[in-house]
Amino acid sequence: MDIGIIGAGMSTVGFITNLKGSHEITIFDKARSAGGRLTMHSREHEGNIIKFNLGAQYAKAHSLDFKRVLEAAGCKTLSGTILDNLNQTIIKSSDKFVHRDGLHSVVKYHLADKRIELERSVTNINLKESMLSFNGSPEKKFDLIISSIPLPQFNKIANINATFNDDLYSKCLAVGVLLKNDMPFTHSCYKNISDKLSWASLSRSFCDESPISITMHFSQDFSNNSFDLENKDIASIAIDDIVKSLGIDKALFTDNIKVFKWRYALCKKNYTKEGYMKINDNVFAIGDWALGPRVESAYDSGKHLAQLISE
């Protein structure tokens, strides 16, 4: 079959690595790099590369299959300790897999030999003719079209209204900051920091060969309510909150900052029992939204569809 896939993320990895048979596959992604929401931003600083791990910080592997997927790409378990700041308890870190270059490296590894057209936005899906349209390019017909992008985005380009709960998604705000050093931080990661910040981690938790940075993720409620704030205000709130909550000297933070926003980030559990959505015989949608808000859920969604197609 000639298969067109929209989105180069973890659900696409789940589909491709479990698909049987010989197929012509082309993956289209509007971004400059594969990975989807498993994103890491890097920038040079005094001859070194700062790593802002702004996407999913880690992945758990509930199945041996997914564990092998992570380990094959070079993932290791999280380094150091994690403090639950709300309960002042140390929580388990040995079940959390990280990658020194960010979890998007898992996607890049498993799609390395696939045909991927980056910076290529799909503007329309012709469901009846199984055709994709692109900005400034002719339509292209496929035997099978698979969308791995968030459901609201799929609805828009397919000109349909696939049923989903209005609150299926929530927004997400993340802030990365270069630190002068990490001496005041006793732990590598912090959970339940405050009602604003749900998670923060130092770069040493996944890579100890780069300048020390900290990435802070806001809570779901704060992200939804503050999504449209200016980046400088979001960063200021994050720094002030972690200074207050953890008793860290504000002078430790530099002005080298990166803010990232996801409009469709967190999702609810168990949206479909199949793990995918069938639009018609030639068009399907996959993603973490189908099963739950975990990296492995995205992989499993693609895997379930691959098993159906391979039957």
N, C-alpha and C positions, 0 to 999 in steps of 0.2 A: 504493500500500500504506500501511497504518497501521503505523508502525514505532516500537517502544519501545526506547530505548537506556539501558542502565545505566552511568553514569559519563560525566563531561564532561572527558575528557582528550585527549591527542594522537591516540590511535587513533581516537577519535570524529571528530576533525577529518579524519583520513585517509579515513574512511568517507564522511562527509557531503560533503566537497569533491570527491569523485570519483564520487558516486552520480548516475546519470542517470535522468531521468524525473521525474514529479510524484508526490510522496509526502507523507503527513502524518507528521511526525517529532516525537516528544516525548523529551526527554533528562531522566533523573532522576539526581540526585547528592545524596548525604547531606551534603556539605560546604556551607559558606556561599558558596563562590565556585567558578567553573569553573577547571580547570587540573590536577586530579589531583596527581601527585607533582612537578609543575613549580611548586612553591609558593614564594612570597616573603611574609615577614611584615614588616609595617611598624608602627612606633609613633612617637608624637610625643616629641620631646626638645628642650626650650627653643625651641619654636616651629618646629622643623624636623622632617622625617620621616626616621627611621632606617630603612634598608633592610637586612634580614637575608635574603640570597638562599640560603635553606636547601634548596631543591630542586635540580634539575639546574642547574649553573652555566652551562653552555653546550651548544650543539648543533652537530654537524658536518652538513654537507650533501653527501652523496655523489652525489646526483642534482640535476639542474637543477630538477626539479619541486619538491623539498623546499626548495631554496634560495629559490625564488620564494615559497613559503609563509612562510618566515621573514622575508624582506625585505618582503613585503607588510604584515606586522604591525609593521614598524619595527625589526627586528633589525639590528644592526651587528656588525662583527668586534670581538673582544675587544681592549681598549685596554691597552697596556703589554706587559711581558715576563713570561714564565713560566720559573721556574727549576726544573729537576729536581734536587732537593736531594741525592738519592742519588748521582747522577753529576756533579753540579756543572756542568751544561750548560744552555744556553738552548734551549727547545723552541719549536716553531712555534705562533704564536698567531693568525695571519691566517686560518686555516681554522676558527676557533671563533666561532660566532655567539652574541651575548648580546643582552639587551633591558634598557633602563634601568629598567624596572619588573618585571623577572623574566620568565622564559620562559612562565609561565602566561598572560602577556599575549598570546602567540601564539594560545593556545586561545580566550581571550576574544574576540579580534579575529575569528577565523573562525567562531565560534558566536554572534556578537552578534545576528544576526537570527533565531536559532533559538529554538524553544520549550524553555526549560530550567526545570525545577522543582527548585530548590535546597533543601537541607535536607529532602529527601524520600528516606527510606530504603526500598529494596525489601527486603521481608522474606521473600518466597517467589516462586519461579517455578514455575508449573504447566506443565510441559513438554508434557503431553498436550493441554491446552486453550489453550496459548499465552497464559497470563494472568499478570499481575504482581499481587502483593499488597503493601500498604503498611501501616505502623503507623496504625491508626485510620481507614483508608480502605477503600472497597470494592475488590474485584478489578477489573482492567481488562484487556480482551482486545485483542491485537494480531495483525496478520497476520504480523509478523516481530519477534522479540526478539533484541537484540544485547547481550551483556555485554562491557564494556571494563574490568572490574575485575579484580584479581588472581585467578588461577585457584582458589586455595583458598577465597576468599570466594564465588566463583561456585558452587563445589561445595556450599557450605553452604546457600545460599539456593535452589539447584535440587534439593537433596536427592539428589545423585548423587556419584559419585567418578570424575570425568573423569581419565583416566590422566595423571599427571605425576610426574617424579622428585621424591623427597623433598627433594633439595637444589637444586631449580629456583630457589628464591628464597633470598636472604640478607637479613638485617636491615641497617638503615643508621641511623647516629647523626650528627647535625649540630649544631653549636654556633655561634651568632652572638653577637658581642661588640662593643659600642661602644668605640672607641678614643679616647684623648685627642688623638692626632695620628698621622700615618703616617710621620713622618720616619725612623725606624730601618729601614723596609722598603725595600729596594732595588728589588724587583720587585713587580708587581701580583698575581701568583699563584705558588704553590709546589706542586710535585708530589713525591710520594714523600718526605715530610718525615721520617717515622720509621716504625717498625713499627706505631705506633698511628694516626698521621695520614697519610692518603693525599693530601689536597688542602686547600689554604687559599687564599682570595682576598680581596683588599681590595675594598670597594665601588667604588673608583675604576676597577676593571677593566670595569665596566659602566655606572656613573653617577658623574659627578664633581660632582653638584649636591646631594648629601646629606651629612650627617655621616659621617665615616669609620668604617666597621665592617669587621670581618673575619669570614668564615664558614669554619669548619673542619669537614671531613668525616673521620670515622674510617675506618680500614681495614675490610675485610669481616670479618676474623677478630676484631678488637677489638669491632666492632659486635655480632656474633653472641654473643660471650662476655660482653659487658657491658651488654646491652640493658636489663636489669632494674635497673640501678643508679639511684639517685636522680639527678634532674636536676642538682642542685648538685654532686654528685660527678663526673658526666660533664663538666660545664663546667670544674671544677677540673683534671681530668686533661688536658683539651684545652689549657687555658691553660698549665699547667706544662710540657706536652710541647713546645709551640711556642716557649716561652721558652727551654727547654734546647736544642732542635734548631736554632733560628735565631739564638740569642744575643740575644733581644729583652728589654728591661727589663720586668719584670712590672708595674711601676708604670704602664706605658702602658695597661693594660687597666682598664676601668671595671667597675662591678658591674651595668651594664645588659646583661643576657644573655638569650638565647633558646635553648632546647634543643628539638630536634624529633626524633621517632622514626618510622621506617617499619618495620613488621613485615614487609612484602613489598616489597622495594625492588629490589635487584640480581638479575638473572636470567642464566641460561646461554644460550648461543647455539644457534640452529638446532633449536628444539624441534619445529617443524612445517615441512614443505617448502611447504605451501600458504600459510602466513602467517596462518592462522585455524583454528579448530576448529569443525567441524559437529557439533552435538548431535543435531539432527533437521532436518527440512525447514524448520522455522520458528524454530529457535533456534541462534544461533552465538555463539562467543566470540572476541574479538580482544584484542590487547595486545602490548607489547614482548616478553613472554615467548615469543611465537610465533616470533620471528625473532632476537632478540638484545638485549643490554643497552645500547641507544642510543635517544635520543629519536626519531631517524629511523625506527628499527625499529617503534616504536609507530605512527607515521604510515603506514608501508608496510603494516602488518598490516591497518589499516582500509581502506587503498586496495585491497588484494588482494580483500577481501571485497566492496567496492563494485563492483569489476569483475565479480565472479561474479554478483552480484545484478542488475547492469545488462545482462547478456548476454541 
